[in-house]
Amino acid sequence: MKILLINKWVAGATPGPFYYPGTWRDTFELAGALADLGQKVEILTTMVKDHHFKRFQKEFGNILAQKGIRHHFANTYVSFGRSFGSFRLKIFFDELSTIRSSKPDIIQYMQFGPSLIYPFVGRIPVIFYSCDQFDHYPKEEEDRKDAIKSWQERHQFKPWIILQNLLFIFAAKLLGSLGLEDSLKRGASFILMHPRGYKNLKKKFGQKSKIFFVPKGVNKINQQSIRKRTNKEVRILFVGTTINRKGIFDLLKAIKIVQNQNSNVTLLIAGTGPNTSVAKLKREIATLRVNARYLGPVSFTKRWSVLAKSDIFCLPSYQDAYPSAILEAMASGVPVISTKEIDSPIVNGVSGLLINAGNVESLADAIFRLIADPSLRRKLGDGGKIAVQELTWARQATKLINLYQKFLSG
């Protein structure tokens, strides 16, 4: 079986520091798992920025080549802001070219989005493997503006781009899809990566709709108990995009409360984001005078060693669904503090601690609780490993292959 995975995102796609989009991580690890199970896999993404390409090849490209996975790059970079239609048209023509050359049995988008591909693929199943859309969150508009300001294409907004935007919208309404309902009407199938999203879409579109559930996977589950660190310093780790949605600024405030009573606490921040949000983060660290080390974008292969040197993992997001950072912390046996707003495998008090997003005092209390009780840290770390032990990418890839065969058999 030949599977084509399509993603508008790729690691190293944006200006500034090397950025690891979550959907690219999912694409890369799923492609590897499918290939390990004997499937032929090809990937189509946007281009990697020139100054990031060497790092991309070292961390991802060489591994894809070793596994026999062909990676096609569309003739465009990922685009933000006002040229969405122009960008989507460019992607469409590269999708069409790749499909005609590779002749896949399955076409799978790794993110919900508009598409024009339906009239041109015959009976090939079209699948969206993604997370559900979420409710709005505080400072969402600020995050959006930061992304556009830092990552949008630097060109004058010309009339022909307006025409391309209008052309795309017209074509999508006539031949393709703009939203989820349109996609289902065109015959696409949805596979949700998280249970809350699956339930939401089943409720919205009906129990008979072609909507399925295969949770996101994780690799390298640690079968041993987390190594007990002997020094007095407690390291708290945050991994994620440095934007408001991920709760990093709430975490800094909570760490300030904790460090006022315990100077042996260090916050490690691994990740990056739009330049403007990274600058805000560094200013906030300086303003609050917290003991925090900004590690930047940690290498994809080194993230496990950072987890192994951490005592507590904290991701107080306002909006997320089975984030890889949480799954990897659980797989490593590091106790996790997160929020009730996130859809994750965590059961409060059993495989992690959950607080309400935005509640800085509750976040600080949860950190205090784990600092004071090493046995609870071990209990939650072990509970986390148990919770994700069935979520290996190999298992999820097997489930997906079974669904592919079902789709192909009609």
C-alpha positions in Angstrom: 0.0 0.0 0.0 1.3 3.5 -0.9 0.3 6.3 1.4 0.8 10.0 0.7 0.9 12.3 3.8 0.3 16.0 3.1 1.1 18.7 5.5 1.4 22.5 4.9 3.9 22.5 7.9 7.5 21.3 8.1 10.2 21.8 10.6 12.4 24.8 9.8 9.6 26.4 7.7 9.7 29.8 9.3 12.2 32.7 9.6 14.1 33.1 12.8 15.0 30.2 15.1 14.4 26.6 14.0 10.7 25.8 14.7 9.2 22.3 15.3 5.5 22.4 14.4 3.5 19.7 16.2 1.8 18.5 12.9 5.3 18.0 11.4 6.4 15.9 14.3 3.2 13.7 13.9 3.8 13.4 10.2 7.5 12.4 10.6 6.9 9.8 13.3 3.8 8.3 11.7 5.6 8.0 8.3 8.4 6.2 10.0 6.0 3.8 11.8 4.1 3.1 8.6 7.4 2.4 6.8 8.6 0.1 9.6 5.4 -1.9 9.0 6.2 -2.4 5.3 4.1 0.4 3.8 5.3 2.7 1.1 5.2 6.2 2.3 5.7 9.6 0.6 5.4 13.0 2.2 4.5 16.4 0.7 5.2 19.6 2.6 6.1 23.2 2.0 9.8 24.2 1.7 12.3 24.4 4.5 14.0 27.8 4.8 17.5 27.8 3.3 19.3 28.6 6.5 17.5 25.7 8.3 18.0 23.1 5.6 21.2 21.6 6.9 19.7 21.1 10.4 16.5 19.7 8.9 18.5 17.1 6.9 20.5 16.1 9.9 17.5 15.6 12.2 14.8 14.4 9.7 15.9 14.2 6.1 18.6 11.5 6.6 16.2 9.3 8.7 13.5 9.6 6.0 15.9 8.6 3.4 17.2 5.6 5.4 13.6 4.4 5.8 12.9 4.8 2.1 10.4 7.6 2.6 10.4 10.1 -0.3 9.9 13.7 0.8 8.4 16.1 -1.8 8.7 19.8 -1.3 6.0 22.0 -2.7 7.2 25.1 -4.6 6.3 27.5 -1.8 7.0 28.3 1.9 4.3 28.2 4.5 2.3 31.4 4.3 0.5 33.5 6.9 -1.9 36.4 6.7 -3.6 37.9 3.6 -2.2 35.6 0.8 -3.9 32.5 2.0 -5.6 31.8 -1.3 -2.5 32.3 -3.4 -0.7 29.9 -1.0 -3.4 27.3 -1.2 -3.4 27.4 -5.0 0.3 26.8 -5.1 -0.1 23.9 -2.7 -2.9 22.4 -4.8 -0.9 22.3 -8.0 2.0 20.5 -6.2 -0.5 18.1 -4.6 -1.9 17.3 -8.0 1.6 16.8 -9.5 2.7 14.6 -6.6 -0.4 12.5 -6.8 0.0 11.9 -10.5 3.6 10.9 -10.2 3.4 8.8 -7.1 0.0 7.2 -7.7 -0.9 6.7 -4.0 -3.5 4.3 -2.7 -4.3 6.7 0.2 -4.2 10.5 0.4 -4.0 11.7 4.0 -3.9 15.3 5.1 -2.2 15.8 8.5 -4.3 18.8 9.4 -7.9 20.0 8.7 -8.0 22.6 6.0 -9.5 23.5 2.6 -8.7 21.4 -0.4 -9.4 21.3 -4.2 -8.2 17.8 -4.8 -11.5 15.8 -4.8 -12.4 15.9 -8.5 -8.9 14.8 -9.5 -8.3 11.7 -7.5 -11.0 9.3 -8.7 -11.7 6.6 -6.1 -8.6 7.2 -4.0 -9.7 7.7 -0.4 -9.1 11.2 1.0 -8.5 11.3 4.8 -7.9 14.1 7.3 -6.0 12.9 10.4 -6.1 15.8 12.8 -7.4 17.4 15.9 -10.7 19.1 16.3 -11.1 22.9 16.2 -11.1 24.5 19.7 -12.8 27.3 21.5 -11.2 30.7 21.7 -8.8 31.5 24.5 -7.5 34.7 26.1 -5.0 36.7 24.1 -5.6 34.6 21.0 -5.6 37.7 18.8 -2.2 38.7 20.2 -0.8 35.3 19.3 -2.2 35.5 15.8 -0.7 39.0 15.3 2.7 37.9 16.6 2.7 34.9 14.1 1.8 37.1 11.2 4.2 39.9 12.1 7.1 37.4 12.5 6.4 34.8 10.0 4.4 36.3 7.1 5.9 36.6 3.6 7.6 40.0 3.1 6.1 41.3 0.0 3.8 44.1 -1.1 0.1 43.0 -1.1 -0.7 43.3 -4.8 -4.1 43.2 -6.6 -3.2 39.9 -8.2 -3.0 38.2 -4.8 -6.5 39.4 -4.1 -7.6 37.8 -7.3 -5.9 34.6 -6.4 -7.6 34.6 -3.0 -11.0 35.1 -4.7 -10.2 32.4 -7.3 -9.4 29.9 -4.6 -12.5 30.6 -2.6 -14.6 30.3 -5.7 -12.9 27.0 -6.8 -13.2 25.6 -3.3 -16.9 26.3 -3.1 -17.5 24.9 -6.6 -15.1 21.8 -6.6 -13.6 21.4 -3.2 -14.0 22.2 0.4 -13.5 25.1 2.7 -14.7 23.7 6.0 -15.3 20.3 7.7 -18.9 19.9 6.5 -17.8 20.5 2.9 -15.0 17.9 3.2 -17.4 15.2 4.5 -19.9 16.0 1.6 -17.0 15.5 -0.9 -16.5 12.0 0.5 -13.5 12.6 2.8 -13.1 10.6 6.0 -11.9 12.1 9.3 -9.7 10.4 11.8 -9.4 12.2 15.1 -6.2 12.2 17.2 -7.9 12.7 20.5 -11.2 11.5 22.1 -12.7 14.8 22.9 -12.4 15.9 19.3 -13.9 12.6 18.1 -16.9 12.9 20.4 -17.4 16.5 19.4 -17.5 15.8 15.6 -19.6 12.7 16.0 -22.1 14.7 17.9 -22.0 17.5 15.3 -22.2 15.4 12.1 -24.0 12.3 13.4 -23.1 8.8 14.4 -23.2 7.5 10.8 -20.7 10.1 9.6 -17.3 8.9 8.4 -15.5 9.9 11.5 -13.1 7.6 13.3 -10.7 7.7 16.3 -7.0 6.8 16.3 -5.1 8.6 19.1 -1.8 10.3 18.5 1.2 8.1 19.2 4.5 8.5 21.1 7.8 6.7 21.0 10.5 5.6 23.4 8.4 4.6 26.4 10.8 4.3 29.3 10.3 0.9 31.0 12.4 1.8 34.0 11.5 4.2 36.8 12.7 7.7 36.3 16.3 8.1 37.6 16.3 9.8 41.0 18.4 12.9 41.0 20.5 13.3 44.1 21.1 17.1 44.2 18.7 19.5 45.9 17.8 21.4 42.8 14.4 20.8 41.4 14.1 21.2 37.6 10.8 22.1 36.1 10.6 21.7 32.3 8.4 23.4 29.8 8.5 22.3 26.2 6.3 24.0 23.6 5.8 27.1 21.4 6.5 30.2 23.4 3.0 31.8 23.0 0.1 32.8 25.2 -1.9 29.7 24.3 0.7 27.4 25.8 0.5 29.1 29.2 4.2 29.9 29.4 3.6 33.4 30.8 1.3 31.9 33.5 4.0 29.4 34.3 6.6 32.2 34.8 4.3 33.9 37.3 3.8 30.6 39.2 7.5 29.9 39.3 8.1 33.4 40.8 5.7 32.4 43.6 7.4 29.1 44.1 11.0 30.6 44.0 10.0 33.2 46.6 9.8 30.3 49.1 12.2 27.8 47.5 15.4 29.1 45.8 16.4 25.6 44.6 13.8 25.5 41.8 14.9 26.1 38.2 12.6 26.4 35.2 13.9 25.1 31.9 12.1 26.4 28.7 12.6 24.4 25.5 11.0 25.7 22.4 10.6 28.8 20.3 7.9 30.7 18.4 7.4 34.0 16.6 10.3 36.4 17.3 7.9 38.9 19.0 6.7 36.3 21.5 10.2 35.0 22.2 11.2 38.6 22.9 8.2 39.0 25.3 9.3 35.8 27.1 12.8 37.0 27.6 11.5 40.4 28.9 9.2 38.7 31.3 12.0 36.5 32.7 14.1 39.6 33.3 11.2 41.6 34.8 10.1 38.9 37.2 13.7 38.0 38.0 12.9 34.2 38.0 15.5 31.5 37.8 14.7 30.4 34.3 16.9 29.1 31.5 15.7 29.6 28.0 17.1 26.7 26.0 15.6 27.6 22.6 14.7 25.0 20.1 16.2 21.8 21.5 17.3 19.3 18.9 14.6 16.7 18.1 17.0 13.9 19.0 18.1 15.5 22.3 14.7 16.2 23.8 14.7 12.8 25.6 17.9 13.7 27.4 16.4 17.0 28.5 13.4 15.1 29.9 15.7 12.7 31.7 17.3 15.5 33.6 14.0 17.1 34.7 12.0 16.4 37.8 8.6 17.9 36.8 7.1 18.7 33.4 4.6 21.5 33.2 2.4 22.6 30.2 -0.4 24.8 31.4 -2.0 25.3 28.0 -5.4 27.0 27.4 -6.0 24.9 24.3 -4.3 21.6 23.1 -5.1 18.1 22.1 -2.8 15.2 23.0 0.3 17.4 22.7 3.4 15.4 21.9 5.3 17.2 24.7 3.0 15.8 27.3 2.9 12.3 25.8 6.7 12.2 25.7 7.0 13.4 29.3 4.6 10.7 30.4 6.5 8.1 28.4 9.7 9.2 30.1 8.2 8.8 33.6 8.4 12.5 34.4 5.4 13.7 36.5 3.2 16.2 34.5 1.2 19.2 35.6 -1.2 20.4 33.0 -4.7 21.8 32.6 -8.3 20.5 32.4 -8.7 22.4 29.2 -6.2 20.1 27.4 -7.5 16.9 26.0 -4.8 14.4 27.2 -4.6 10.9 28.7 -3.9 12.3 32.1 -6.2 11.3 35.0 -5.9 13.9 37.8 -4.1 12.5 40.7 -3.3 9.2 39.0 -1.1 10.0 36.0 -0.6 13.7 36.5 -2.0 16.8 38.1 -4.6 19.0 36.4 -5.5 22.6 37.2 -7.7 25.2 35.5 -5.9 27.1 32.8 -5.0 30.6 33.8 -5.1 30.0 37.5 -1.6 30.9 38.5 -2.2 30.2 42.2 -3.4 26.7 41.6 -0.4 26.1 39.2 2.0 27.2 41.9 0.2 25.0 44.5 0.6 22.0 42.2 4.3 22.7 41.8 4.7 23.1 45.6 2.9 19.8 46.1 5.2 17.8 43.8 8.4 19.5 45.1 7.5 18.6 48.7 6.5 15.0 47.9 9.1 12.9 45.9 7.0 9.8 46.4 4.0 11.5 44.7 6.3 12.5 41.8 7.3 8.8 41.4 3.7 7.7 41.6 2.5 10.1 39.0 5.5 9.4 36.8 4.8 5.7 36.9 1.1 6.3 36.3 1.9 8.4 33.2 4.0 5.6 31.7 1.1 3.2 32.2 -1.4 5.6 30.7 0.6 5.9 27.4 2.0 2.4 27.1 -0.6 1.5 24.5 0.0 4.7 22.5 3.1 3.7 20.6 3.3 5.0 17.0 3.6 1.4 15.9 0.2 0.5 17.4 -1.4 3.6 16.0 0.0 3.0 12.6 -1.4 -0.6 12.7 -4.8 0.8 13.5 -4.6 3.3 10.6 -3.5 0.6 8.2 -6.6 -1.4 9.2 -8.8 1.7 8.4 -7.0 2.3 5.1 -7.9 -1.3 4.1 -11.5 -0.8 5.1 -11.7 2.4 3.0 -10.1 0.7 0.0 -12.5 -2.3 0.2 -15.4 0.1 0.0 
